Amino acid sequence: MRNFSLLTTAFLFISSLVASSQSLSLGQWKAELPYGNAYSVTASNNKIYCASEISIYSVNKEDNSIEELSKVTGLSDIESRIVAFDKVHNLLVVCYANANIDILKDGEVINISDIERKNIVGDKSIYGVYFYGDYAYISCGFGIVVINLVKFEIKDTYYIGPNGSNLQVNDVTCDGTFLYAATVSGVLRGELSDPNLVDFSHWYTFQQIDGLAPGKFTDVVTFNGTVYTSKGDTIFQQLGTAWTPWLIRNGYLVYKMEAGPTKLLICQLNPYGSRVMTINTTSNEMDSISSAQPYQAIEEDGIIWIADLYQGLKKYSNGYQEVIYPNGPWTSRVFDLAVNSNSHNLYVAPGGYNPSFGFTFNQDGFFARIDDIWKHFDVSNTPILKDTFDIVCVTVNPANNRTYFGSLWLGIVEFDDSLGITNQYTNENSTLSGTNGDSKRVKASDIAFDKSGNMWVSNLGALVPICVKKADGTWLDFQPPFTIDQNWITEIAFDDYNQVWFVLPRQGIMVYNYGDDLDATSDDKYKKLQQGAGLGNLPTLSVNCLATDKNGYIWVGTAEGVTVYYCPGDVFAEIPCDAQQIVITATDGYNGYLLGTENVKKIVVDGANRKWFATDNGVWLFSEDGSEEILHFTKDNSPLFSDFITSLDIDYSTGEVYIGTERGILVYRGDATSGSVKSCAPLVFPNPVRESYTGPIAISGIVNNAEVKITDAEGNLIFRTTALGGQVNWDGKKYSGERAATGVYLVFASNEDGSVTCLTKLLMVN
């Protein structure tokens, strides 16, 4: 059992109302998660809790304010499937898809991972939670687990299948005398006071003679002193020792029943119109609430709350429905992402391709977080996307701040934050063309802008695979003089020598030198870089990504680590430039190559010229030359939802690192930004520095790699350092190690020759 502090940050998104996000402190994390898919709902005395696709959130009953809870705020896992609040013990039980359990009480997260860790043959999923006395009865794929809510430990496990075998239990209830279990093979009953319920023989299975034929029973509840159970589209009622059909609605399968103070709520699923049935306690009056895919409904203070898989959390009161959930992306899928460092807006390509660069037929469209509000564009709201599948890449044009999304189906769409989609480039209005054998499918696997404002496109699978939209709007295309298997080219990078670098999947790298004039082809040169000395010296032909650092070096991510071209200008020389792997010394004293055992899928260079690497084993940050490991984030030592990283980008004005995982997006506030070489406009965060704040103080917006001095009001020097790019991080302490006293402090920054200087102030409070 593990205990964690529960950190909370509140956000508000009711219908179209959203609170602006706050700047992150250094080292702080933030999750960008979808919340429109609701699985479970429960209520405390003052909040409604909802389990969504990845995490959970609460809604304050008084003002509808929202609090998001995830691994970032202290939860121990993701993919919550059940939330259940026990008002007697004032605690929330969260059950995850992998059978892990958190208990939230008094600001702490108490983790009970016994079921998750237990080696059980077959299903160990959690299907329901029922509170009675000091215990929570957990319905599992193998039986019933009883958790003591005072000691926070497992008390018993009931294996109630034949001869004590595993039996999937879907729900449990109690009428004060007996425990009832709805299982996949029937309804069982055990006497609550029986100390030997761990013995399967002490459980009675109701038979046909009792009114219950064997079969899959989905739920069992106690309502108004009577026990009800569901099978298919029929609800049975127990009268005395017999069961009789009580409610039948042909074709409406009962998914979940909940007993409220005055109503029995029944979630029914039907392909032609799912709904929530409500039955009044005293009058047996029935009502029906239409809902797309209701998974659970509860009654609280006369209001009905519905967790709908397709429509989110719904509040139903006096015949009026309101949808309430936090602002977030449409889904958790992210294949590529890009952040605009000027506007801080974020753009997500959620598509993908299979290992043969074929379609996955993803129709999620694309997502954009504009001015802190997430927007979703797909065929349902954007007709131009009706024939667009698998949007796999996204790039921001720094010249006009427009964003370009590439798909595997119908080329490229141009997007403006205010205007929406402003253009689409296909084989009809550009040099882009279809693939060999499928002329209508225009695949754009990467898009990149060079320093002249030209847009380069990898036209995956096309007979002429390189396309360029020049800054003047005209299009060109280029045909390499040698064979490229399947004409597959993907990621693009530029060096300082009029050369464009392309990844050739499973074939190495291609470098294209277009000479002095892009329009003239007479001086064009092409070269493949492969394995072997003098041939490129790649460690493997399985190249994934490219990045150009601030020194002009080309960094290459492969299936076997990282290699670097330190002399890209000599690629076409008589003695050509070969890649070099960086040798590092591991903690065990043995030498090895930089990330030599990792599949490196993305490389991003931060403001201090350090290297961030996305791998199948988390995110790494290394020093400028790659010799020193600075950070390694995994799902076990950080809020990462998964170690399988799909994409990376950096907001260079804030230092925030955007991390795309297979289960959603996270943001980490790094300690380096890109500084200007011509100007200095310092910003201190936080400012003032309150007495309760103990984290690092970020001073950003200064000239690149500046010398920074901090003095007190009398001019006494208390701190001095060199910026990481355009940012300095100060721990608030003087050289003596003591925290700086209350007062105003001056921050001076200047470049090496003193031609660019600036001054700002910060207030320390002790």
N, C-alpha and C positions, 0 to 999 in steps of 0.2 A: 504494500500500500504506500503510495507517494502523496505528499501534500505539496500544493503549490499556492502561492499568493495569487489572488484573482485581481488583475488590473482591468480597469474599465475605461472606455472612452465612449462618449454619447454622440450619436448622430441622429438627425431627424429627417425622415422622408415619408410624408403622408400625402398620398396622391402626387401632386407636382411640387410639393414644398420640400426643400432640401437645405440643410445648413452647410455653409462653406466649410471646407476642410481646413484644418489647422496645420501649420508647418510642423514637420517632424524635427525632434531634437536629434543630435548626433547619436548614432547607434540605435535609434528607435525604429520599430517596424510598424507597418500598416498593411492591412489586407484589403484587396479589391475583389469582392466576392459577389456572386449572384445570390439573390434571396427570393426570386419569384417562384421557386419550387418548394412548397411546404409539405412536410411529412407528418408533423405531429404538433399538437398544441396543448398547453396546460396553463393553470392559473395559480398564482400566489394571492396573498391578500391585497397586493397593490400593483401587480404586474401580470401581463400575459406573456408566456414564453412560447416561442415557435422554433421548431427544428427545420432548417432548410437544407439545401443540397450539400453544403460543406460545413456550415457552422450554425449557430443559433443566435437569436436576438430576443429582446424583451420589449414590450410596449407598456408604458405607464398608463394605468387606467384613468388617471386624472387629466393628463395633458397630452396623451398620445406620443410623448417623447420616446425615442428609440435608443436602445443600448445594444451594441453589437458585441458578441462574445465569440472568440475563436482561439486558435493557438497563440495568436498575437497577444491576447489578453489573459492568457494563462491556462486555457483548456489543454488537455493532454493529447487530443486527437482531432480528427476531422470526420466528415461524413456522419453527422449526427442523424439518427433515425427515430429516436423516441426521446421526448422530454416528459417528465412526470414530476409534479410538485406535491410534496407531503406537507400540508398545513399544520399537522400535529407537531412535527419536528422542525418545521420551517426550513426545508431543504429541497433542492432540485436534483433529481437524478437524470443524467444524460447518458443514453446508450448509443453507441456508435455501430456502424455497419460491420466492423471487425470484432464485435462483442466486447470491446473495451467499455468501461463504465467510469464516469466522473460523478461525484457528489459535490454540489456547490452549497456551502453553508457558511454564513458569517464571513463572507469575503475570502474564503479559502476554497481551493479545489482539491478534493480528496479523491485520488485515483484508485480504483479497484480493477486491476488488470488480470485477475485470476482466470476468468473465463477465456479472455483473449490468449493468454499464455498457455493454457492447458492443452495438451495434445489429445484432441478428441477426434475419433474417426467419424466422419460425416458432418452434419450441419450443427454449428454451434451459434447460429444467429440468435439475436434477441428479438422476440415478437411482442412482448407486452410487459408492463410493470403494474403491480397492484399492491397498495399499501394496506396493512391491517396490523393494528397494535404497534409494536416496535420493529416491525419487519417489512421489508419489501420483497414481494414474491416476483421473481424474474422468470418470465416464460421464455424458454430456450428451445433450440432445435433438438436437444437431447433430453430435456426434462425441465425441472423447476429448481432454481437456485434461490435460496433464502438468505437475504442480507440483513444483518443486525444494524439498525439505523442509529443505535446508541454507541456501539463499539466500532462501527464502520468496518465490518468484517463479514465474511461468509459463514453462516451458521450451519446450513445443511444443503445437500443436493438430493433431490428426489428423482430417481430413475424409475419411472412408473410404467414403462413398456412391459410386454410379456416377459416374465422371468427376469425382471429388472433391467431390461434392455433400453436403449435410447428410444425416446418417443417425442416427436415434435409437439410442443405445447404452444398454442397460439394465444391463450389468455387464461387468467385465473380470477376467481372471485370468491367471496365468502358471505354466507348468510348468518354468521354468528355461531353456527354449530358445525358446519362442514365447509371445507375447501372444495371448490369445483374447478376442474381443468378442462378446457376445450382443446382437443387434440386433433391430429389428422386422421385418427381412427375411431374417435368417439368422445364422449364426455365421461370423465372419471370423477369420483368423489372420495374424499378422505376426511375422517373426523378431525376437527381442528385440535381437540385436546389429546389426540393420540400421540404419544411420544415416539412411536415407531413408524412414522410416515415415510422414513427412508426405505422401509420395506415395501416393495411393490405390492405384496399380497394384502396390504392394509388399505389398498385403494380398490373401490368398486367401480366397474365399468357398466354404465347403463346399457340395457339391451332393448331389443324390439318390444319385448313384453312391457317395458317401462315407458314405451312411446318414442324411443330414440333408436333408430337403426344405425349400425356402424357406418362411418364415413367421415369426411373432413368437416369439422366444426370450426368456424373461424373466430368465434368470440363467445364470451359468457360474462354477464353482468348481473348485479343485484340492484333492482330498482323498486322502490316503494315496498320493500320487504319481500319481493318475489324475484326468483332467479330466472333469467332468460338466456337462451343460447341460440346461435345462428348456424345454419347449414345451407349453403347455396342461397336461394332466394326466399328461404323460410326461416321465421323466428319461432322458437318453441318456448312455451311457458311452463314452469313447474308448478303443479297444483297438488299439494300433498306429496305423494311419492311417485306420481305419474306426470308425464310430459305430454302436452297437447300442442298442435300447431296454433299459433296465436296471430301471426301476420304473414301473408304470402303475397308477394308482388312478382308475378311471372317475369323472368328475365332480368330482374334487378338484384344482383348479387350483393349480399350484405358483407361489407368490408370491415366495418368497425361500429361498435355500439358504445355509448357512454351514458351513464346515469347521472343526470344533473339534479339539482334541488327540486325542480318542479317538472322537468321534462326528461324523457328518454330520447336520445338523439341517435339516429341510425344513418350511417353513411352507406349509400347504395350506388353501385357502379353498373352502368349500362351503356353499351356502345352508342345508343341513340339519345342519351340524355341522363347523366348521373345527377344525383340529388342527395339532400339531407332531409330525412323524415324526422319530424318532431312530434312526440306524443305527450299530451298533457297528463299530469299525475291524476288529478281528480276527475276530469271529465272524459278522459281517453280521446279527446279531440285531436285529430291529426292535421298536420300542416306539412307542406313540402317546400323546400328551398332549392332552387336550381343551382348547380355548381358543376364546373367542368370535370373535375376528378377529386372529389372530397375524400381525404384519407382519414380525417378525424374531426369531430366537432364536439365542443363543450359548451355548457351553459354556465355563465358567471354573471351574477348581479342582474339577471333578466336579459342579458345580451348573449347571443350565440356567436361563437368564434369558430371559424372553419379553416382547417389546414388543407389547402387544395394544391395538388401536385402541379397543376398548370397555371393557377391564378394567384398563388401566394396565400397570405393570411387575410381572411375576410371577416369583417365585423358586421354582424346582422342585427339591426335593432329597429323595431317599429316598421318593418317592411322595407327598410333602406339598407343597402349593402355598401360597405366601404372597404377598399383594398388597402392594406397597410403593410409595407415592408421597406427595408432600407434601400437607398440608392446603390446600384451596383451594375456590373455588366450582365448581359443577357444570359450567358452560360459561363461555366468555368473553363471552357475550352480556349486554349491560346496556343497558336503555332508560331506566330511572330508578333512582335509589338514594336512600337516606335513612340518616343516622347518628343514633343516640341519644347526645346529648352527656352524658347522665348515666351510662349504662352502657358507652358506646363501642361498642355493638353496631351492626352494619351490615346493611342489608336491601336486596335487589336485585330489581327487576322486570325480567326479561329479554325481555319480549314486544316488541310494536311494532304499528304499523299502516301501511298503504300510504298514498300521497298523498291518497286519497279517504277516509281513516279507515276503511278496510275491514280485514278479517282477514288476518293472515299465518299463522294457524293454528299459532302457536308453543305447544308443550305442555311447555316447560321448567319450568312451575310458577313457584316463586320460591325464592330463596336467602337464607340468613341466617347471618351470622357472630356467634355467641353465645359470649361468654367465650373468644374467639380460636379457636373451633372452627366450621368451616363445616358447615352443614346444608342439605339440599336437600329440597324438598317438591313433589311432582308426583303425577300419577295413579298411578304405580307404588307409592308408599308412603303416599299420602294420598287415600283414596277420595272425599272430598268435592270434590276437584279434578277428578273424572273428566270433567266437562262444562265445564271452565274453560280457555279459550284466551286467549292474548295478554294476560298480566298486564302493564299498561303504566304503572302509577303506584304509588307507595308513600309513606306518610306516618306519622310517629310522633306519637301523641297525648301531648303533654307532661304532661297531667294524670294519666294512669295508666300511661304507658310502653308501652301496647299499640300495635301496628303494624297499619296497614290497607292492604291491597293491592287495587287496582282493576283489573278486567279488561274486555275488550271482548265477553265472552261471557255471564258469569253473575254480574255485580254485584261485590260487595266481600266479601273475607274478613277477619275480625278475628283477629289472631295475638298470642299471649302467649308470651314467651320460654320459660317453664317448661311451659305447658300445651299449646302448639301452637295450632291453629286453634280458636277458642272460639265463633265465630259466622260466619254468612254472610248477607249482605243481598241480597235479590233483589226481584223484583216481587211476591213472595208475602208478605213480612214487612216491607216498607218502602214509601215513596212512590216508590222507583225504578221505572222502567217500561222496557219494550222500545222499540226504535226504530220509527219509522213504517214499517210494512210488514213488520216482523219483531218481533212482540210478545214473543217468548221470549228475544231477545238483549238483555240488560241491559248497557249500556256505561257504565262509570265511567272517564272519561278524566283526572280529577284529584280529589284529596281534600285538604281543608285544614281546620284547626281555628282558630277565632277565639279571642279573649281570654276569652270566656265559656264556652269548652269545647264549643261547637256544631261539629258536623262538617258541612261543606259539600261537596257532590258535584256535579261536572259530569256530568250524565246525557246523554252524547253521543247526539244523534240522536233523543231522546225528544220527544214532543209537549209535555211539561212538563219542560224541561231542567235546572231548578235544584232540588236536593233538599237538605234539611237534617235531620240527626239531632241534636236538641237534647241538651243535657247531661243532661236528665232522662229521655232515652231515647225520647221521642216524635218522630215524623217530620212534617215539613212539606214542601210543594213550592210552587214559584213559577213563574208563567207570565208572561214579558215581554209587554207590550202591542203589540209590533211584531214583524214577521216577521224571523226569523233563518234565513238560507239553510241548509237541511238540518238546522236546529236543532243546529248544531255549536257547542259551547262546550268550552273546554279549561281552560287554567291559571287558577288562582284566587289573588287577593291581597286583603288587607284594609288599609284606611287607618284613621285615627283619628277618623272621623266617621260611624260606623255604616254604612259603605259597603263593598260587596263588588265587586271588579273581576274581570271575566272576559275571557279572550281569545276572540275570535270569529275562527276561522281564515279568513284571506283577506277578512275583513269589518271588521277593526279591534278595538275594545274595547267592552264593555258595562259600565256602572257601575250598580249597584243600591243604592239607599238605602232601608233598611227602617224608618227613623224610630226612634221611641223604644221600640217594642214589636215584636218579631219576629213575634208571633202576629197582630197587627193589620195588615191590608193596606190600610186606608183612606188611610194617609199614605205608601204606598210610591211610589217614583219610580225610573224607569229612563231611561237615556240611552245612545245609541251615540256613541262617539268615533271620528271618521273624519278624512280629509284635509281641509285647508282651514282658514283662520283662522276662529275662532269655532265650528268644528265639531269641534275636538279637535286639529287641526294635526298629525296623524300624518304622518311622512315617507312611509309606505306603509301599505296595509291589511294587508299580510302581517306580522302581529304573531305572535311566537312565545312570549313569556314576560313575566312581571311580577315585580317585587320591591319591597318597601317598606323603605326604609332607616331608620336611627335618627333621622333628622330628620322622618320621616313623608312623605318624598317618594316618589312612585311612579316607578320606573325601568322602562322598557319596552324589550324586545329585539325587533328587527324584522329582516327580510331585508335592510334597508339601514341597519344600525347601531343606535344607542341614542338614545332620547329620554326626557325627564323631565317629569313633572307636579309642579311645585314648589308648587302650590296646590290639592291634591285636594279641599279643603273647599269650593272655589268651582266645582266641576264643574257644579252645578245653578244657579249664580248667574246674574243677568241679564247680566252680563259674565262669561262662563264662562272657566274655566281652560283654557288651551291648552298642549300639549306644547312643550318647547323642546329643541332639539338643542345639544349642547355643542361649541363651536368649539375645536379644539386646533391648535397649530402643529407641523407635522411637522419632522423633522430637516433636510429640504431647504429649510425656511423658508416653505413654503406652508401656508396655513390649510385646515383641512378639518373635517368633523364627526366626532365620536367614533365610531370603528369604522364609518364611513359606507359602506365597501365590504364589510363583513362580514355574514354571516348569524348573528345573535346568538340563540342557542337557549336559553340559561339564564343567569340572573343570581343571584348569591349575595352577600350583604353580610356581611363578616367583622366581628370584634369591634371593629375600629377604624373601622367604617363605610366601609371601602374596598370596591370593587366587583370581584368576579370574574366574568368573562364566558366562557361556553362558545361556541365558534364552529366553523365548518367548517375553520378555519385555526389550530387550537390553543386554548390557554387564556391569557387576559389578566388582569392585575391592574392596576387604576387607583386613583388616590388618591380620597379621600372625595368630592371634587367632580367627579371624572372628567377633570380637566385634565392629569394627569400619569400617563404610563405607568410602572409600576413593574416589571412582569414580563411577558414573553410567552414561553410555553413552546410549542415545536413538537417534532415527532419528530426534527428535525435538531439541536436544541440542548439536548435533554433526554431523559430516558428514556421519554417518551410513545411508546406503540405506534402511534399514529395521530393525525393532526391533526383527524380528524373526531370531535368531542366530543359525546357523547350526553347526559351528565348531570353535575351538580355538587352537592356538599353539603359542609358544614363541621362538624367536631366542635368546638364553640365552647369546650369546656373545655380542649382541647389545641392548638387552632389547626391541626389536620390537615385538609387539603383533600382530599376524595375526588373523583377524576376518573374518570368513566366514558367509555371510548372504544369505538369499534366493534370493538376487539380485546382488550378487557379493562379491568380496574380498576387504577388507580395511586393512591397516597397521597403527598401532599407536605406536609411539616411547615412550615406558614406561621409568620409571626412575630407574629400577633395572636390574642388570645383574647377572649372576652366576660367582662369583670370584673363583680363585684357592685357595687351602689351602697350596700349596707348592711353588708357584711362583708369581711374580708380574711384569707385563709389561704394565704400564699405557699408556692410549691414551686419549688426550684431544680433544673435539669437541665442538664448532669450535676452531681452533687455527691457526692464531691469532684471537682474539676477536675484531672485528672491532667496530668503534664508533657507527655505525648504528645498531648493534646487541643488542637487549634488552632481549632476551630469556635466559633460563638457560644454563649453561656451564656444559657439561657432562665429568666426569673423570672416564673412565672405564678401565677394565683390571687389577684392583688392587686385592690384596689378599682379600679373603672373609671376610666381616664384619670388614674391617680394620679401624683403627683410622687414619684420614686424617687431615693434617695440611697444610695450605697455608700461606706462608710468602712472604714479599717483598725481594728485592735483599739484603737488609741489615739484614735480618733475623727477622724482626718484624712480629709477628703473626697477621694475619688479619682475618682468618677463621679457624674453627675447627669443625669436625663432625665425625660421624660413617657412614661407607658405607652401602648402601642398597645392600646386596650381594657383587657384585664386582664393584659397581658404586657409585659415589658421584655426586650430583648436586649442583652447586654453582650459585648464582644469580649475581656474579660479584661485590658484595658490601662488604665493610668492616664492622666491628662490629658497627661503627658509623652510618651505613645506607647509607653512601656515596659510589658512584661507585668508584672502585679502579682506581687510576691514571694510566696514560700511563707508561708502564714499563714491565720488565720481572719478573714473579713471580714463586716461587718454590713450588712444590707440593710434600709433604712427605706422604707416606703410610706405615703402619706396622701392623702386626697382634698383638694379645693380648700379647704374650710373647716376641715380638720383634725379633723372629727368621726369619721372612720374611719381608724384607723392600724394598722400591723402591723410586725413585726420578724422577720427570720429571719437565719440565718448560712449562709455557704458557706466551703468549704476550698479554697484554691488550693495546688497542689503544683508546684514548679519544680525 
